[in-house]
Amino acid sequence: MEVLPDTLRWQQNGLEIKIEGARAEEFAKELVPTLVMPQAGQQTNNQPMIKVNVDLEIVKRNQQQVDAGSSPWQLDPAQVAFTFAATQISPQGIKGEPPINFDSLKIVSNTGTEAVVQLTKAPIKTVYVKRLIRQDQSGIWTAVGYDPR
């Protein structure tokens, strides 16, 4: 589940569900009574085995490109994790089919500013992504670390 101010969004069984408004949390708790909401700015307990050196100037330029309507995939933590993993596996570039299947990804945690994505059948087990520039729905996700298999 992605948690943002007055917005909850999650994907389940191929369906994306988005709840907006001041009562979003209340409605979500009716659907899932055991739901525990993260506190604002809460850090995930998961830490990557390998940290990615992130150039914030490049991230800022990528954010500007997305703001201008280019590369909207960077607004999706799963797509960012997929692209990161694929380029780690094939650093010379991807020719033809990607080296991993997008369906092998599973978002296991998403606080709205940090997400953890697990992969099956790939040399990379987990990708950690964060919203570094803007911590709302318009902020892009950036891979900040990963765990090899």
N, C-alpha and C positions, 0 to 999 in steps of 0.2 A: 504494500500500500504506500502510495506517495501522499505525504501529509504536508499541506500548505495552509496558510491562513484562510480560513473559511472554505477550504476545498479539500476533498479527499478523492483520490483516484486509484483504482487498482484494476488489474486484469485477472480474469478467472475464466477458465474453460473457453478461451478464445474470444471472450467478450470483455470490452473495456467499460468500466463503470465509473462515472464521475458524479460526485455530489458537491454542489456549491451552495453557499449561503451560511448564515450565522448558525444554523442548526445542523450543519453537516455532521459534526461529531455525534450529536444526539441520535441522528438517524442511523449512522453507522453502528452505534452501540445497540440499537434495536435489532439490526441485522445480525450482529456478532456480539452477544452479551459479554463475552470474555475479552473483548478488544481492549488493549492497553495502549493508550496514545503516548507517543514520545513527548518529552518536554522540549520547548523551543531551544534550539541550539544543541540538543543532546548529541553526544558523540556516540558512534557505534563502538561496541566492544571489539569488533573485529579489526585487526591491523594486518596489512599486507606483509608477506614475507619479503617481497621485493618492491621498493618504492620507485616510482617513476619520477625522473627529474622533469618538472613541469616549468616551461618558460611562460611566465605570466603575460608577457607582451604578446606572445602568439595566441594565448587564450583570449586576451582582450580583443585582438584582431578577429579571431573566430567569432566572438560574441557580436562584434560589429557586423560581420557578414551575415550572421543569423538575423540580427535586427533588421538588416536590409532585405531579408527574404531569401537568402541563400543558405544551403545546407541545413534545412530544418531537422534533419535526423539527429543533430547534436542536442536537441531538446528531449531526447528519449534515452534514458540511462541504459536500456538493453541494447539499443542500436550502437551507442558509444562503446559499450563493453564488447560487442560483437566486432566492430571495426577495429578496435584496439587489439583484440585477440587475433583476428585474421592477419593484421599487419605484423604482429609479433611472430606468428607462425610462418608467414611469407614476406619477409622484409624487403625482398626485391620487387614486390608488387604482386597483385593477384591477377592471374590470367585465366579466364574461364570461370568456373565455379569457385566460390570461396572454399578455403581449406576446412571450414567447420560449417555445421548446419545451424541456422538461426533458431530452429526449434529446440536445439540442445541447451539453450539459455534459460535460466530461471532466476528471477529477481527474488532473493531471499530476505532482503531488508531494504527499506527505503524510508528515510525520515523526511524526505523532501529536499534535503541539502546533501545527504550522503546516501549512497546505495551500494549494495553488494550483490554481484551477479555471479552465479555459479554456472559452469559449463560442464557438459558431459561429453565424453568421447573427444577430448581435445588435450593437447599438451599443457594447456593452461586450465587450472581448476577453478580459480576465482578471480574476478576483476573488481576492483574497488573504484568507484567513481564519485566525484563531488561536484557541486555547483560552486565554483571558486569566485566568479565575478559578481553574479547576481543570484540571490537565494530565493527567487520566486519562479513562477511558471515560465517566465521569459528567459531565465538563466540557462546557459548551456552546461552540459555535463562534461567533465574531463576525467580521464583515467589517471588515478594517482598512485595505483599500485596493483600488484597481482600475486597470486600464489601459483607456482608451477605444480604440475601433477606429480 
